[in-house]
């Protein structure tokens, strides 16, 4: 409640749930505004602390009557928080000019009203069996919180809109909003904020009257230079705040600071090191004191400026086609997590941002025509993966750019060309026999020997898929030796400098990043005028536009037919880099070996390159012997976690994880966080190294703060010297941190892990976590931007690391779960928020199927159909969905349904068998481009059949669901549970590619 009623933003307190809110509710005489919208008409009233608590808990704040059914799970969403924010220079301007503060508040009022109307128009509830029917909304309610300052007491005017998840449908029933749609609509909401801040005529006119305008980034041009200085001061305040909190805790052991204590510490933190200022700041003094500080940064900041001419609307000057391409580029850049797929909503949001950055000025209704026209033009630059369903919901991610689809097709064709390229006749057969005898030695297991032989062999394109712990590094050392015997050489490259340096050191070969290799051979990359990725190549003698110098050709890494380029961590290779590397290999005669795992962390750019190559390689080897783990049974289980063939495989694997004590079930998010922190100290105190993998950076930040604070309390580290890291994190001597940007001068790589050994006045000393002799020094400025606490990290931060113990937080996707559960040599554990063991099994199974690779366009089509199946439709569309099959009864006991299921499975199994037969006949032999046989079941037909099969299975499984949810299930013997499960679900084909094992 303090968060709701105080004037500064205390979101860092991280209060969760109604009970936590009530703990902060002792604020008398204050209210917050509630906005209720029905039929496009918005009403406003006020709620006090008690009423707000009732409202958040899903009750009528006046009567206390519950709205809809009670949410039994403590982890259930109560509100969805959306922030009305803007550039920091806006808040500085409002502090300097009270008239601008009034104009800015009016701008935020207009934006708030627009957002609430957008929610009413775009959001929905769900009705019917499985939530298939989209229920339009008759009423939704929003509470507005207004904050004037950041927690560092610096100017930061912003608002929070709390959307209550309880909404009333047009049928009069209260239920939860469709949160999946709400999260995707947030992209539209954010775009509305950009439009308001940069195009609103009243706000732009108010700025112009004070001699201000906006720069290309959206900041106020004349005040942008103050932002960095204010941010640095904020960092110092955070450091002061951390020291004061620690001093308070030492003086008050076992106590929790009240809101008054927190506010006192905030003000004291702000006042420290301000000459002549008291240790506690009176609220009335805040504005004057902050203004004086701005004057010290820039003495001319308050000198009146000449008014500027109000810019015209410029609507006639706008290049609509350029804005359309910017909208597509925006949607494409934000589609990495969905494998390049995006939605109509994403295009609309991109159109809004494109219009906002175009320099036009106009009322929101006036600009709607432009936004709509840009949206329509942008859609022409996309490919619809489900073209036959014209009425699909706009949030379904079923669009890709033409360039993205073309890149996948072109890269696939080049990979086939490379795979079928002639083998250079340059290896002496006698030397080859020597290499063969070396590969037959006893250091490797059979799959490693096969992989090393393939890497050291003559095929131009090979892949080695190495699940975690399968000994890829050991295999590559042998392959390097075999290549040297043949008078060939191995060049190791990786997507990052860190990975390349580690691989080069461990394998004993020359190494570099893949981008450094491509740049050496003339490749350049950047953005075009629309912000889309752009790759091009310089020819020797051409001028390099980025440096002005003449490109003379490769100087560091020459390639020829005797070079094997090994791409380590190839699962993180993006499509553009893979395409350039493939062209380079075709041109120079070099061979490529992609070594990695497409099921681990994805690249920053578009993913799928390794999976594409795996399907087209002359040899594709999968390492099967898992060497990392002490438990061989668990080693085999990780392969099932990695690539379940069906949801039923995933359920079976999740149940096995529980049986083998690799799952810790908790009731809510707070308990999950506590379990991760407790697990860290339990193992760390016993001398074991620990990795913690979280779903988001926010969760990692929370765990990092908690572990750091507990280490301070235990006396393991001290808060006597403090530096500020990225995202205003507190850094202490002894902390485990990660550097997040390559810096040649300091000698640090992106994603490297260090321990802070000393914090000085201007710099931090770092020691590599696995090598005490390897030390570096980074400036405080570098630390403030690029050094983060690393007790916990997301999957990208932990990729490639190995520890004794690995703990995985809730809500990770497939790669996060797999990578997290394969970092620990001795034990791996995932924390799951679920009300029962059966619920934990379902949650884990869903994570295994979430975010899997989509190498070819056909894979993207299938995933788009799955996204569509999870979406609610308008009632007429929902009822018009394809039947299971014409004339088939939907009774669970119907023999017709059983027969149809058998027939559908037969069709899919036959298609799989045909595909496997084609692969077997072609495996290891050259295939000419264009010779591929046409699949018996193309991607679209298969997706439609799978959709019908999915619906039929849901009908058949209705009788199973109550039993699966019954806690009696957990009391069955494990073998009985699996046997009964298999009798009731569809069994996937058992093959080397996956299936029930």
DAUR-V557146 format. One record per pair of residues at least 4 apart in sequence whose ideal C-beta (glycine too) atoms are under 7 Angstrom apart, sorted by the first residue. I is the first residue (numbers start at 0). J is the second residue. If there is no record, write none. Layout:
i = {I	I}
j = {J	J}
This chain:
i = {0	0	0	0	0	0	0	1	1	1	1	1	2	2	2	2	2	3	3	3	4	4	4	4	5	6	6	6	7	7	7	7	7	7	8	8	8	9	9	11	13	14	14	14	15	15	15	16	17	17	17	17	17	18	20	20	20	21	23	24	24	26	30	30	30	31	31	31	31	31	32	32	32	32	33	33	33	33	34	34	34	34	34	34	35	35	35	36	36	36	36	36	36	37	37	41	41	46	46	46	46	46	47	48	49	50	50	51	51	52	53	53	53	54	54	54	54	55	55	56	57	57	57	57	57	57	58	58	58	58	59	59	59	65	66	66	67	67	67	70	72	73	73	74	74	74	76	76	77	78	78	78	78	79	79	79	80	80	81	81	81	81	81	82	82	83	83	83	83	83	83	83	84	84	85	85	86	86	87	87	87	87	88	88	88	88	88	88	88	89	89	89	90	90	90	90	91	91	91	91	91	91	92	92	92	92	92	93	93	93	93	94	94	94	94	95	95	95	96	97	98	99	99	99	100	101	102	102	102	102	103	103	104	105	105	106	106	106	106	107	107	108	109	109	109	110	110	110	110	111	111	111	111	112	113	113	113	114	114	114	114	115	115	116	117	117	117	117	118	118	118	119	119	121	121	122	122	122	122	122	122	122	123	123	123	123	123	123	123	124	124	124	124	124	124	124	124	125	125	125	125	125	125	126	126	127	127	127	129	130	131	131	131	132	132	132	132	133	133	133	134	134	134	135	135	136	136	136	137	137	137	138	138	139	139	140	141	141	141	142	143	143	144	144	144	145	146	147	148	148	148	148	149	149	149	150	151	151	151	151	152	152	152	152	152	153	153	153	153	154	164	164	164	165	165	166	166	167	167	167	168	168	176	177	177	178	179	180	180	181	183	183	183	184	184	185	186	186	186	186	187	187	187	187	189	189	190	190	190	190	191	191	192	193	193	193	193	194	194	194	194	194	194	195	196	197	197	197	197	198	198	198	198	198	199	200	200	200	200	201	202	203	203	203	203	204	204	206	206	206	207	207	207	207	207	207	208	209	210	210	210	210	210	211	211	212	212	213	213	213	213	214	214	214	218	218	219	221	225	225	225	225	226	227	228	228	229	230	231	232	233	234	234	234	234	235	236	236	236	237	237	237	237	238	238	238	238	239	239	239	240	240	240	240	241	241	241	241	242	242	242	243	243	243	243	244	244	245	245	245	246	247	247	247	247	256	256	258	259	260	261	262	263	263	264	265	266	266	266	267	267	267	269	270	270	270	270	270	276	280	280	280	284	285	286	287	288	289	290	291	292	293	293	294	294	294	310	312	312	312	313	313	313	313	314	314	314	317	317	317	317	318	319	319	319	319	320	320	321	321	321	322	322	322	322	322	323	323	323	323	323	324	324	324	324	325	325	325	325	326	326	326	326	326	326	326	326	327	327	327	327	327	327	327	328	328	328	328	329	329	329	329	329	330	330	330	330	330	331	331	331	331	333	333	334	334	334	335	336	337	337	338	338	338	338	338	338	339	339	339	339	340	340	340	340	340	340	340	341	341	341	342	342	342	342	342	342	343	343	343	344	344	344	345	346	346	346	346	346	347	347	348	349	349	350	350	350	350	350	351	351	352	353	353	354	354	354	354	354	359	361	361	362	363	366	367	368	369	370	371	372	373	374	380	380	381	381	381	381	382	382	382	382	383	383	384	384	384	384	384	384	385	385	385	385	385	388	390	391	391	391	392	392	395	395	395	396	396	397	397	397	399	399	399	401	402	403	403	404	404	405	406	406	406	407	407	407	407	407	407	408	409	409	410	410	410	410	410	410	410	411	411	411	412	412	413	413	413	413	413	414	414	414	414	414	414	415	415	415	415	416	416	416	417	417	417	417	417	417	418	418	418	418	418	418	419	419	419	419	420	420	422	423	423	425	425	426	426	426	426	427	428	429	430	430	430	430	431	431	432	433	433	434	434	434	434	434	435	437	437	437	438	438	438	438	438	438	439	442	443	443	443	443	443	443	444	445	446	446	446	446	446	447	447	447	447	447	447	448	449	449	450	450	450	450	450	451	451	451	451	451	452	453	453	453	453	453	454	454	454	454	454	454	454	455	455	455	458	458	459	459	459	460	460	460	460	461	461	461	461	462	462	462	462	462	462	463	463	463	463	463	464	464	464	464	465	465	465	465	465	465	466	466	466	466	466	466	467	467	467	468	468	468	468	468	468	469	469	469	469	470	470	470	470	471	471	471	472	472	472	474	475	475	475	475	476	476	476	477	478	478	479	479	479	479	479	480	481	482	482	482	482	483	486	487	487	488	488	489	489	489	490	490	490	490	490	490	491	491	491	491	491	491	491	491	491	492	492	492	492	492	492	492	492	493	493	493	493	493	493	493	493	494	494	494	494	494	494	495	495	495	495	496	496	496	496	496	497	497	497	497	497	498	498	498	498	499	499	499	499	500	500	500	501	501	502	502	502	503	503	503	511	511	511	513	513	513	513	513	514	514	515	516	516	517	517	517	517	518	519	519	519	519	520	520	521	521	521	521	522	522	522	523	523	523	524	524	524	524	525	526	526	526	526	527	527	532	534	534	537	537	537	539	539	539	540	541	542	542	543	543	543	553	558	558	558	558	559	559	559	560	560	562	563	563	564	564	564	564	565	565	566	566	566	566	567	567	568	568	569	569	569	569	570	570	570	570	570	570	571	571	571	572	572	572	572	572	573	573	573	573	573	573	573	574	574	574	574	574	575	575	576	577	577	578	579	580	580	581	582	583	584	584	584	593	593	595	597	597	597	598	598	598	598	598	598	599	599	599	599	600	600	600	600	600	601	601	602	606	607	607	607	607	608	609	610	610	610	611	611	611	612	613	614	617	617	618	625	625	627	627	628	628	628	629	629	630	631	632	633	633	636	636	636	637	637	637	639	639	639	640	640	640	640	640	641	642	643	643	643	643	643	643	644	644	644	644	644	645	646	646	646	647	647	647	647	648	648	648	648	648	649	649	649	649	650	650	650	651	651	651	651	652	652	653	653	653	653	654	654	654	654	655	656	656	656	657	657	657	657	658	661	661	661	662	662	662	662	663	663	663	664	664	664	664	665	665	665	665	665	666	667	668	668	669	670	671	671	671	671	671	672	672	672	672	673	674	674	675	675	675	675	675	675	676	676	676	676	676	677	678	678	678	679	679	679	679	679	680	680	682	682	682	682	683	683	687	687	687	688	688	689	689	689	690	690	690	690	690	690	691	691	691	691	691	692	692	692	692	692	692	692	692	692	692	693	693	693	693	693	693	694	694	694	694	694	694	695	696	696	697	698	698	699	699	699	699	700	700	700	701	702	702	702	703	703	703	703	703	704	705	706	706	707	707	707	707	707	708	709	710	710	711	711	711	715	716	716	716	716	717	717	718	720	720	721	721	721	721	722	722	722	722	722	723	723	723	723	724	724	724	724	724	724	724	724	725	725	725	725	725	728	728	730	730	730	730	730	731	732	732	732	732	733	733	734	734	735	735	735	735	735	736	736	736	736	736	736	737	737	737	737	737	737	737	738	738	738	738	738	738	738	739	739	739	740	740	741	741	742	742	745	745	745	745	746	747	747	747	750	752	752	752	753	753	753	753	754	754	755	755	756	756	756	757	758	761	761	762	762	762	762	763	763	763	764	764	765	765	765	766	766	766	767	777	777	777	778	779	780	781	781	782	789	792	792	794	794	794	794	794	797	797	798	800	801	801	802	802	803	803	803	804	804	804	805	805	805	805	805	806	806	807	807	807	807	807	807	807	808	809	809	809	811	811	811	811	812	812	812	813	813	813	813	813	813	813	814	814	815	816	816	816	816	817	818	819	820	820	821	822	823	829	831	831	831	833	833	833	834	835	835	836	836	837	837	837	837	838	839	840	841	842	843	844	845	853	853	853	854	856	857	857	858	859	860	860	860	860	861	861	861	861	861	862	863	864	864	864	865	866	868	868	872	872	873	874	875	881	881	881	882	883	883	883	883	883	883	883	884	884	887	887	887	888	888	888	889	889	889	890	891	891	891	891	893	894	895	896	896	896	896	897	898	899	899	900	900	900	901	902	903	903	903	903	904	904	905	906	906	906	907	907	908	908	909	909	910	910	910	910	910	911	911	912	913	913	914	914	915	915	916	917	917	918	921	926	936	936	937	938	939	940	941	942	943	944	945	946	947	948	949	950	951	952	952	956	959	959	960	961	962	963	968	971	971	973	974	975	976	977	978	979	980	981	981	986	987	987	987	988	989	989	990}
j = {4	20	23	24	26	48	51	5	9	23	26	258	9	10	12	14	23	31	51	144	26	29	31	48	9	146	147	148	146	148	149	150	152	265	146	149	150	150	261	150	701	19	20	23	19	668	669	73	21	52	55	56	77	22	24	52	55	52	258	48	52	48	45	46	47	46	51	142	143	144	43	45	142	143	44	46	140	142	41	43	115	140	141	143	42	138	140	40	41	115	119	138	139	137	138	112	115	50	51	54	60	142	51	52	53	54	60	55	142	56	58	60	63	58	60	142	163	77	78	77	65	66	67	70	77	165	63	64	65	66	63	64	66	69	165	173	165	173	174	75	834	666	667	667	668	832	164	178	164	161	162	163	164	162	164	181	159	161	114	160	162	185	188	157	159	107	110	111	157	158	160	192	157	192	89	196	217	218	91	155	226	229	92	218	219	222	223	225	226	93	103	219	94	154	155	156	95	154	222	225	229	293	96	99	211	219	222	99	100	103	156	154	286	289	290	290	300	301	209	101	102	103	205	209	104	105	106	201	202	205	107	156	108	109	201	110	195	199	202	111	158	112	113	195	199	114	191	192	195	115	143	158	160	116	117	191	363	118	160	188	191	119	141	120	121	187	188	191	122	139	162	136	139	184	187	136	139	176	177	180	181	184	133	134	135	136	177	180	871	134	136	166	168	174	175	176	177	130	132	133	134	177	871	132	134	131	132	877	953	871	871	872	877	871	872	874	877	871	872	873	168	169	170	168	169	166	167	168	167	168	169	166	167	162	166	163	160	161	162	161	158	160	158	159	161	158	157	156	152	153	154	155	153	155	233	265	233	236	237	269	236	265	266	269	285	229	232	233	289	289	175	176	178	173	175	174	176	171	172	173	172	174	181	181	871	182	183	184	394	185	342	344	394	188	344	189	190	344	345	348	191	344	347	348	193	348	194	348	351	352	195	351	196	197	351	352	355	198	351	354	355	363	366	199	217	213	217	355	356	355	359	360	361	366	203	204	360	361	362	205	206	207	309	310	360	208	309	211	212	219	211	212	306	307	308	309	306	304	221	304	305	306	307	219	221	220	307	217	218	219	220	218	220	223	223	226	223	304	229	293	296	297	230	231	232	296	233	234	235	236	237	238	723	727	783	239	240	268	269	241	723	727	729	242	721	723	729	243	268	271	244	264	265	268	245	718	721	729	246	718	721	247	264	267	268	248	264	249	711	718	250	251	256	260	264	260	261	262	263	264	265	266	267	279	268	269	270	279	280	271	278	279	280	276	277	278	279	280	288	284	285	288	288	289	290	291	292	293	294	295	296	297	300	298	300	301	360	359	360	361	317	358	359	360	359	361	369	322	357	359	369	322	323	372	373	376	324	376	325	528	529	326	353	354	357	373	327	373	376	377	380	328	380	529	531	329	353	529	530	330	346	349	350	353	373	374	377	331	346	349	377	380	381	400	332	529	530	531	333	349	352	353	530	334	341	345	346	349	341	400	403	531	341	345	339	340	341	605	850	341	396	606	607	852	853	859	862	399	403	605	859	396	397	398	399	859	862	863	345	396	398	393	394	395	396	397	398	347	393	398	348	393	394	349	350	374	377	378	398	351	374	352	353	377	354	370	373	374	377	355	370	356	357	373	359	366	369	370	373	366	365	366	366	367	370	371	372	373	374	375	376	377	378	400	401	398	399	400	401	398	399	401	404	397	398	397	398	399	859	860	863	391	397	863	864	867	867	876	395	397	867	870	872	866	867	870	863	866	863	866	867	403	404	859	405	406	407	605	408	856	409	410	574	578	411	574	607	611	855	856	412	413	578	414	574	577	578	581	608	611	415	611	615	416	928	417	578	581	582	585	418	460	581	611	612	615	419	615	926	928	420	585	928	459	460	581	584	585	591	459	460	615	616	617	925	925	926	927	928	459	585	457	560	588	560	561	430	431	457	485	431	432	433	434	484	485	486	435	485	436	437	484	438	455	481	484	485	439	480	481	484	448	451	452	455	477	481	448	477	447	448	451	473	474	477	624	449	450	620	622	623	624	451	470	473	474	622	624	452	453	620	454	463	474	620	622	455	474	477	478	481	456	458	461	463	618	620	461	463	475	478	563	565	592	478	481	482	617	618	584	590	617	591	612	616	617	592	616	617	618	593	609	612	613	616	619	471	592	594	620	622	596	613	621	622	469	471	594	595	596	622	596	622	625	637	638	641	627	637	821	625	626	627	628	634	821	622	624	625	626	474	622	624	626	475	594	622	476	505	506	478	479	506	565	594	480	506	507	481	482	489	483	489	506	507	508	484	485	487	488	489	563	488	561	561	563	561	562	508	563	565	508	509	556	562	564	565	499	502	503	506	508	509	510	565	567	499	510	511	512	513	516	564	566	498	499	502	512	513	566	567	568	498	513	568	571	572	602	499	512	749	750	500	512	741	748	749	501	748	749	750	751	502	567	568	799	503	510	511	512	504	510	748	505	799	506	510	567	508	509	510	515	516	556	517	566	572	576	580	518	576	519	520	556	522	576	579	580	522	553	554	555	556	553	583	536	537	538	550	534	536	579	535	537	545	532	533	534	575	533	530	531	532	533	531	533	575	575	579	541	543	550	550	551	552	549	550	547	549	547	548	550	557	562	583	587	589	587	588	589	588	589	589	590	592	584	589	590	591	592	594	572	591	593	594	594	595	595	799	593	594	595	609	595	596	597	599	600	609	600	601	602	576	577	602	608	609	577	602	603	604	605	606	608	578	604	605	607	608	579	604	580	581	608	582	583	584	591	585	586	587	589	590	591	609	612	609	609	610	852	641	642	813	814	817	852	798	814	817	818	794	795	798	814	818	606	814	606	852	611	852	853	854	612	613	614	852	854	615	854	855	616	619	854	923	925	923	634	637	801	824	633	634	824	824	825	634	635	636	637	659	640	655	659	641	820	821	643	652	996	652	816	817	820	847	817	993	648	649	652	847	848	993	648	987	992	993	994	987	650	844	848	651	984	985	987	652	987	993	994	995	653	844	847	848	654	840	844	655	977	980	995	656	847	657	840	843	844	658	840	976	977	659	661	662	843	662	836	839	840	973	827	828	829	829	831	839	843	674	828	830	831	833	836	839	670	671	674	830	832	670	832	672	832	673	674	675	808	809	830	832	676	701	702	705	677	678	830	679	691	702	806	808	830	680	702	705	706	709	681	682	806	828	683	689	691	706	790	684	709	687	689	803	804	687	689	803	804	825	802	803	802	804	806	797	800	802	805	822	823	702	790	791	806	808	792	794	797	805	807	808	811	815	818	819	698	699	702	791	793	808	698	808	809	810	811	815	793	700	793	701	702	808	703	791	792	793	704	726	728	705	706	790	791	707	728	788	790	791	708	709	710	790	711	729	731	734	788	712	713	715	716	716	717	718	733	731	732	733	734	731	732	731	732	758	729	730	731	758	730	758	763	779	782	727	729	730	783	728	730	736	782	783	786	787	788	739	784	785	786	787	787	788	734	736	755	782	786	755	755	756	757	758	754	755	755	788	752	754	768	789	790	753	755	786	787	788	789	750	751	752	787	789	792	796	747	748	749	751	753	785	786	749	785	787	749	785	748	749	747	781	775	776	777	781	775	751	775	777	796	768	789	800	765	766	767	768	766	768	763	765	764	765	766	764	763	778	779	776	777	778	779	777	779	782	774	776	774	775	777	771	773	774	773	781	782	786	782	783	784	785	786	786	796	796	797	798	814	815	818	819	818	822	818	822	822	824	822	823	823	824	825	823	825	826	819	820	822	823	827	828	830	811	816	819	820	828	829	830	830	830	831	832	815	816	819	846	846	849	850	817	846	847	848	849	850	851	818	850	819	820	829	846	847	821	822	829	827	829	827	827	827	843	839	842	843	838	839	842	838	964	966	840	969	841	963	964	968	842	843	844	845	846	847	848	849	858	859	862	858	860	861	938	862	863	864	938	939	942	865	938	941	942	945	866	867	868	942	946	869	870	946	949	876	877	877	878	879	943	946	947	887	887	889	896	899	947	950	951	899	947	895	896	899	893	895	896	893	896	954	896	954	955	957	958	897	898	899	900	951	954	955	901	902	903	951	904	951	955	905	906	907	944	947	948	908	985	909	910	936	944	911	944	912	988	913	935	914	934	935	936	941	915	988	916	917	935	918	934	919	990	920	921	932	922	926	930	940	941	941	942	943	944	945	946	947	948	949	950	951	952	953	954	955	956	985	960	963	983	964	965	968	968	976	975	976	977	978	979	980	981	982	983	984	986	995	995	993	994	995	994	994	995	994}
